[in-house]
Amino acid sequence: PAWCWAWWEAVQAARLRSEGGSCLQAGVQAESSTSLGPCFSPGLSLSAVAKPVMTLSAHCLQESNGPTDAYAAIAKADRLTQEPESIRKWREEQKKRLEELDAASKVTEQEWREKAKKDLEEWNLRQNEQMEKNRANNRASEEAFLKESKEETPGSEWEKVAQLCDFNPKSSKQSKDVSRMRSVLISLKQTPLSR
């Protein structure tokens, strides 16, 4: 019965190979099969059944010029089930394109940072110049105001008040009507009160 069992396993392995299977699948199928072949007798022990399966599996591995290690066989099966060449090619191109885009965005970001730094420095220079001009103008106007306020000529008080006032009429409707006050100040400037 041992030669009959080996013959049955060889037939099953050949059938699986022709259908695209492997010797390992043939051994697994024979182990899990409920009909254990044409030559199986009920008095046969389990060790007698398992021994031909193991020898057949080892024989198939050596016969197929494939790897003798089980892990290598799994790795070979994984290589066979890998993605198609076109998808792999697309992934590589996509990866390369994304790397180029990342590099370009980093370069652009660096350029923008340099430009922003330069613009900020220019703005700070303009701001400092404007502040210095404003300070100088404010100092000059303050000195002129203090100089004029210290001069005391009799009868010029209303002229000083008139210089501080804005006599241009406002066109805004929301402002209060100050035309009477304006006319009073102008008349006092022209004909001051006598003491």
KASUL-V173890 format. One record per residue. NEAR is the number of other ideal C-beta (glycine too) atoms within 12 Angstrom. Layout:
{{NEAR} {NEAR}}
This chain:
{{21} {22} {13} {20} {29} {27} {18} {28} {40} {27} {21} {35} {32} {20} {18} {24} {20} {12} {13} {10} {21} {28} {34} {32} {24} {32} {32} {22} {27} {34} {23} {14} {20} {9} {12} {26} {28} {15} {21} {23} {15} {10} {9} {19} {13} {14} {11} {21} {31} {19} {20} {34} {34} {22} {24} {35} {33} {22} {21} {34} {25} {16} {19} {22} {10} {24} {20} {19} {14} {17} {11} {15} {25} {16} {15} {21} {20} {12} {14} {15} {10} {13} {14} {11} {10} {10} {12} {14} {13} {14} {16} {15} {14} {14} {14} {14} {14} {14} {14} {14} {14} {14} {14} {14} {14} {14} {14} {14} {14} {14} {14} {14} {14} {14} {14} {14} {14} {14} {14} {14} {14} {14} {14} {14} {14} {14} {14} {14} {14} {14} {14} {14} {14} {14} {14} {14} {14} {14} {14} {14} {14} {14} {14} {15} {16} {12} {11} {18} {17} {11} {14} {10} {13} {11} {16} {17} {21} {23} {21} {21} {19} {22} {17} {15} {19} {13} {18} {11} {12} {14} {8} {10} {7} {7} {12} {11} {14} {18} {15} {11} {17} {21} {17} {19} {25} {20} {15} {22} {23} {14} {13} {20} {12} {8} {6}}
